[in-house]
Amino acid sequence: MEELQRPRVPGYTVGRLLGHGGSSTVWLAVEERTGREFALKCFRRAARRAVRREAVTQEDIRREIRILSVLDHPHLIRAHNAVTVEDGTDGGTGLIMDYAPAGSLGGLVAARGQLSVGESVTVLTPIAQVLGYLHGQGFTHSDVSPGNVLFTSHGKPMLSDVGMARMLGDPAAAPGRGTPGFTDPAPVDAVRVGLQPERDVYALAALGWFCLTGTPPPRTADRPPLTLLVPEVPRELVAALESGLNEDRRLRPTAPAFATAVYRSAPPLPLDLAPAVHPTVLPELVTRLHAPADPGGLHEKVQSLHRRLTTSKWSRLFTVPQKLPFPTSGPALPVAVHGKGRHAQREHGRKARRGVFAAAAVAIAAAGWWFTGPGVTAAGPVTPAAGHGPSTAPAVPETLPAGTQEQADPADAARQQAGSPDPAAAVQGLSSLRSLAFGSGRFDLLDEVNHAGSAAAAADQRIREPLQASGHTLAGFMGTLSQVQAEEGGTATRAVLALTSAASAYEEKDAQGAVVAAGDAGAEQRLRIVLVSVDGKWRVSEILPGS
């Protein structure tokens, strides 16, 4: 067919067609310099004009790639570059992306009819995890569908096309877009356009129904009980899917909660991908044989207990780390911490109460926030230099100016600056609120700093819990930010700031004011802070190393 003529891209050898849809075609492309395989997505000109009048340019796509560059998850297909497509009917602009050789979930179900319960768990759990990660970063996907779930040769599920609606120039329309059968039937909330993760959860649950039955789920009134169609499906999995398909979006679980419920419902099994892949890919498959039958009996009972234990909030009591079976991109905590000249190693079992809380204090350096970071040597406190240019926002003073009322809340000035519509100014107020939270023990202030469910919120929660339980505070703790610059590509709901950060020395004090540990000042470092707008106010979503 003429519309599927092979494109030509400088620096790449374009091979076979991988797939095509209404807005694009996808080809296998080999980078000539390195021999590495990529997927080349070529946008159709007609589809681009249908979305907005002018064509999407390479600069448009590169700007979106820069915005999406803050995302890093092991189950996420990444976009690398925009390229010029020289000929073919898809000529114009192309997108270079990760290549997943084992095809899509849509192709797999088309070839096999349906997946087993264990295979469905293998698909749904990591896709729910990556959606939870995206939601925590302030993104929604808006088209979770069988064509956008891809597989590596190891059978690893990957989520593709994150941000594609933005690249096509219509981010506001994203919540209402999607693949028929996998789109939330509830009306789009016009007030929260672009910030509706529960729509992704509906599509995720619809994906689970599709895996088990081979078809998208009917509307609630017409949907038969899943156990009539698939008698072997566990009750827990049915409950998880039905809660995700609930037409009242307020009653749907979050993506991480959905992931946990699915993983606990049945043992994940390897995917049989062989019927769906291209013949040239067969030799690469690791999961090319049919999965063994469910062993059942005592073995499955033990495995079920293990799954429930490792996903329980009580897992720490049994020295088992809380986890799901697939990796996430969260920061790892270091094995050792330092406090007041003593080297305190993290260990399981009982330790002196004093040593445990001292370790919690200096965990500030490992939690992924902007004040210190792994590998930083101790140094004196750094004061922001004046005159860094118009985009450098002044810090909120730690103490109130002379002449103000003694009873004034020191958090008010920080709140005022954190409420600025300018993210470069708001980040200074957020920094001051966080310092006050840990320095005074007013941990509720952290809810005004971090985006709920984000990596930044999770990192601070790990510090907050032991301090709050013991009544300890980090006296004198203060973070300073300087050289704050907003990166290009920011929007009214998302901004990435490049800045220089440093932290003061501090003392951990117990409820009686006695010093139980001390932390050194953190060295100056460059970081990238991701902010998202929540109800019109900026919140911290993620902290990344500076370039």
N, C-alpha and C positions, 0 to 999 in steps of 0.2 A: 504494500500500500504506500501511496506517495507520502502520506502524512507521517510515515514511520521511516523516512529516509535517514540514514545514519549521519549524524552531525560531525563536524570537524572542529577540533579545538587545538590551538597551538600548544605544544608541550605535552599532549596526551594522545595516546592511541585509543580510539573509541572502538569497543567491541560490540557484543551482542546487546539486544534490547532486554532490559530487566523488567520493565513494566510501563504501563501508560494509563493515564486518566484524563479527566476533562480539562485539566489545566496544565498538564505537563507530561513529558515522557522521561523515563529514566534508563540510562545506558551504563554498561560497564566501561570504565575508562582506566587505562594504565598510564601512570606518570612516567614519561620517557626517561627522565633523569634518574629516578630511584627504582623504577619497576614496581612501585606500590600500586595496588588496586584501589580504585575509588568508585563511587556511584556518581554519575553525572546527571543532574536533573535539569532538563531544558524546558523553559516556560513557553507555552503556546502564546503567540501574539494575540489571538482572538480572546483568549481567557484573560489576558492582562487588560485589554481594552474594556472587557465587561466589568472589571473591578474598579478601574479608574481610567480616566480619559488618556493620560499620558502613559507611555510604556515604562516598565520597571527598568531602571538602569543598573549598571554594575555598582555605582556608588550607593544606590538605594539598598542593594543587597549587602554590600560591605558594611554599611552603617548598622544594619540589623544584626549582622554577624558579630560586630563589636559589642552590641547590646547583649547578645546571647552568649558571648565568650565567658561570662561569669559562671555559666552553668557547667558543672563537671560531675557526672554520675556514671557509674560503670554500665548502666543499662540505657544510656542515651546515645542516639546517633547524632554525631556532631557535624555541623557545616564548617568547611574550612576556608573556602574562597569563592569569589565570583569570577567567572571567565567569559571570554567572548566566544560565541559559537559562530563560525564563519559561514556555514552554508547549511542547506536542508531547510525544510519548512519550519523547523523550530529555531531557526537562526535568531541571533540576538544575544541574550544573556543566559548563562548557565550557572549552576551551583554545584561545587565539588563537595561531596559528603562522604562519610564513612560507608564502606561497602559491607553488607551483610549477605554472604553468599548463599545461605540456605533458604532464601525467599521469605514470603510473608505468611502471616497466620491465615489470611484469606486464601492464598494458594494451597496451604496445607489442608485446610478444612474442605476446600473444593475437591482435592485429590482423595481424601480419606472419608469424607462424610461427617465425621465428628471425632472428638478426642476423648480419651478416657478421663476419669475423674482425676487420677494422679497427674496426667499430662496437663490438664486444665489448671491444677494448682501450680504447676511449674511455670505456666504462662502468666497467670494472674498475679501471683505474689510479687515478682520483681516489677511488673508494670505498675502495680499499685504503689510500690515503694518509690519508683521514680516520679510518679505523679505527686506523691506526698512531698518529695524533694522540690519539685517545680513549684508547688503551691507555697511551700515555705520560702521560696525565693521571690514570690510575688508574680509568678507566671501561671497561666492556665493554658492547656493544650488546645482545646476546642474541637478536636477531631480525633478522638481516641476510637480507632476502628480497625478492623482486621487488616486493611491494607497498610496501616502505619505501625503494625507490630511485626518486626523483622527478626530473623534468627541468624546467629553466627554458625559456623560449621561445628561448633561444640554444642549447639542447641541452646545457646544463651539468648533469651528474649531481649529485644532492643526496641525502644520507642523512637519513632522517626517523626519528622516534619514538625518539630517544635518551632513555633514562631512563623509558620508558613503564611498564615493570614496576614501578619505584619509585613512580610516580604512582598506580598501581593498588593500592599498598599492600603489595606482596609482593616486595621486593628480593631476598630470599634465594632465591626460586624462579626468579629470572631465568635462570641458566645452563641450567636444564632446560626452559625455555619456548622457543617459537619456532614457525616455520611448518613443517608437515610437508614433508619432502623437503629442507629446508635446515637441519635440526637435527643437530648432531653425534651420531652413533649411539653414541659411546663413553659409558660411564657418567659421571655428574657426579662430580667429585672433591669429596667432602663437606668436606674440610679447606680447600679453596680456593674455596668457594662465592662467587660474585661477582667472582672475580679469575682468570678463565680465558680470556685473549684467544685461545688456540688454537681455542676453539670458534667464535669469530667468523671465524677464518681458514678453518675448514671450510666455514662458510656462504658465505663469499666465493668459495671455489673452486666450490661448488655453484652459485652464481650465474653463474659463468663457463660451466659446463656448460649451464645453462639458456639463457643467451644464444645459444649456438652450436647447440643441438639443439631448444630449445623445451620441454624437459621437465627435471625435476630428475634428478640422477644416481642410478642404482641403487646398492645396496651393492657393495662391492668385488668380491665373489664373482660377482655377476651383471652387472657393468658391462663392456660391450664396449669395445674400443679406440676412442677418440674419432675416430681417423683413418678408421675404417670408416664412421662416421656423417657425418663432415665431412672429406672427403679433403684439402681445401685448408688445414686448420689446421696451422700450423708446429709442428715438433717441440718447440721451446722453450716454446710456449704449452701444449702437451699436458703437458710435464714440470712446468710450474708448477701446472697444475690438479691433476694427479695427486698432487703433493707436498702440496698443500693438503687433498686428500681422504684422505690417508693415515690409516688407522684408529688408528695409533699417534701420538697428539698430540705426542709428544716429537720426532717427525721432521718436523713441519710447519714451514714457514718463518714468520717474523714477518710482520705485515701490510706493513711497509715493504719487506722483501725480496721479498714477493710482488708488490708494485707495480712494483718495478724489473724483475723477471723478465718480467712481462706486458708492460711498456712496451718492453722490448728485443726482444720476440719478433716484433712486427709493427707497421707504421705505424698510428697511430690515425686513423680517418676520421670525418667528420661523421655524425650520426645522422639517418636519415630518420624524422621523428616524425609526418609528416602523416597517415598512415593511422589513428593512434590518438587524435588530439586532438579536443576538442569543436569544432564548426564555428566558434564564436565566437573560438577561439584561432588558427585558421589564419592570419589576417592578421598575427599577431604573430611567427610562426615565422621564425627566421633560417635554420634548416636544413631548410626544407620540401621542397627538391628532393632527388632521389636522389643519393647520393654518387658521384663518378666512379669508374670502375673502377680497380683497382690498376695504376699505370703499369708496374711491374716494371722489369726491365733495369737500366741504369746508375743511373737516378734513385733507384730503391729501394735499390740497394747503397750509394749515398752517404748516403741518409737513415738506413739501418740503421747505418752507421758513426757517423753523428752521434749517434744515440740511444745507442749503446754508449759513445761518448766522454763524453757529458754525464752519464751515470750511473756513470761509472767513478771509483774513488777516486783515479786518476791525473789527473783532469781539470784540476787546478790546474797541472800541468806544462805544459799546452797553453793556459794562460790562459783556459780555458773553465770557467765556474762549474758545480759539480756540481748537477744539478737534474733534476726530472721536468717534464713539459710543463704541469702544473697548479700553481697557486700554493699555498703553504702559509702558515701564520700565524706563522712564526718571526720573531724580531726581526732587523731589518736592521742590519748593522754600519755605523758612520759612516765617511765617506771620510777624515776627518782625525782625528789623535790628537795629544796634547801630551805632551812629555817634557822636563823640565829646561830650560824656557825656549825650547826649539826646537820648531818646528812641523813634524811629520813626516807627510807625506801618503802614504796607501796607494797603491801603484803596482804594476804588473806589471813583470817583468824583474828584473834583478839589482840589489841594493842593498847597501850596506855591512852586514856581519853585525851590527854593533853597533846600527844603526838599526832593523833588522828586529825584534830582540829587545826593544828599547825600546818599539816599537809593540805587541808582544804584552803587555807589562806593563800598559800603560794601557788595553788592550782590556777590562779588568775593568769599565769604565764602560759598555761597550756590550753585554755578554754576556747581559743579561736577568736577572742575579741581584739580590739585594736590597740590596747595599751602596751602589751608586751607580746613576745612570741617565742617559739622554740628556737634554741640556738643563740639567744641574745645574751651577751655578757653584761655583767653589772656595770653601771656607769652612774654618774651624777645626774641629778634631775635636769631636764632640758626645758628651758623657757623659750617659747616661741619668739623668734626675732621679729621686729617690726618691719613693715614695708615690704611685704611679699607680693604686693600687687593688689588690684581691686577685688579679686575673687577670694582673698584670704579673709575669713570672718574672725572677728575678735572673740576671745573666750569669755565665758561668763565668770565673773569673779567668785572666788570661793567664799568670801565674806562680804557682807553688805557694807556699802559706803557709810562713813560716819554721818550721823544726823538722821538716819532712818529709824523707824520704830524698832525697839528691841525685840518685840514679839513677831516681827515679820518672818514669814516662812522663807528660808533661803532657797527652797525649791521653786518659789514663784518666779524668780528672775530666770532660772534655767528653763522653766516651762514656757515662759514668754518667748525666749529665743528658740526653743525647740519647736514652737508653733509657727515659726517663720515659713513663708512659702518658698524661700530660697534655701535649697538643700544644703548649700555651703555654710549658711548661718545656722540652720536647724541642727546640723550634726554637732556643732559646738554645744548647743543646749542639751542635746541627748547625752553627750559625753559628761557634762556636769551633773545631770540627773543620775547617771550611773555611778559616778564617783560618790555622790551624796548617799545613794542607796547602800553601798558597801561600807562607806565610812561612818554612817550613823545608824545602820541597822534598819533603815526604812526600805525594806526589800520590795514593798509594793510599788515603789517608783520604777522598778525594772519593767513593769507592765506598760509604762509610758515610754519605754526606750525601744524595746525589741518587738518585731512583728511576731505575733503568736504563731507557734509551730515552726519557726525558722531555725536555722542552724545557730544563729546568734542567741536566740532565746534558750535553746537547749544547752548551749555552752554556759550561759550565766546561771541556768537552773542547777547545773552540777556544782557550781560554787555556792549558790544560795542555800541549798538544802542543808549541808552540815553546819553552816554558820547560823542559820535560823534555828535549827534544832538545839544548838548549844547556847544561843544568846550572845555569840561572839560578833565583833565588828572589826573592820580593817581601818583603824584610826589613822588619819593622815593620808589615806589613799586619794590620789588626784591624778587624772589623766590630762595631758595637754596635747592639743592638735594645732598644727601649723601648716602653711603652704597648701591649703585646701583648694583643690581645683576640680570643677565638674567636668567629667569626660564628655566627649561628643556623643550624640545619639540619645540623650536623656529625654524623657517625656514628662507629662504632668503627673504620672503615677509611678515613675521609676527613675532613679538617678544613680550613677556610679561616680564616686568621688575618689580622687587620688590625693593622698595627704601624707604628712609626716606626723608620727605619733611617738609619745614618750610617756612614762609613768613615774610618779614620785615613789620614794621609799615609804613604807607604812609599817605599823605594828598591829598585830592581832591581839585584841584585848578581850578578856572574858567579861561576864556580866558584872563583876565587881571592879572592873577597870584594871585588873592585873594583866601585864603583858605576857602572853604565852608563846609568841613567835614574832619574827620580824621578816619583812621582805625588802630586798634591795630595789633601788631605782632601776627602771627599765631603760635600755639604750634606745636612742632614736632610731626609728625604722620607717620605711615607706610601705603604705598599705593602700588597698582599694576597698572602700566601704560601699556596699549596695544598700540603698534606701528604697523603700516602697511607700506609697501613700495609702494610709488607712483612715477612712473617714475624714479626709482632708488634712491629715497630719502625717509627717514623715516618721517612719519607724525603720530601725536597722534590721536588715534581712540576713546579710552575710558579710564576712570579713575575709578578704583575699590578699595574698602577697602582692606588694607593689611591683610594677615593672621597672 
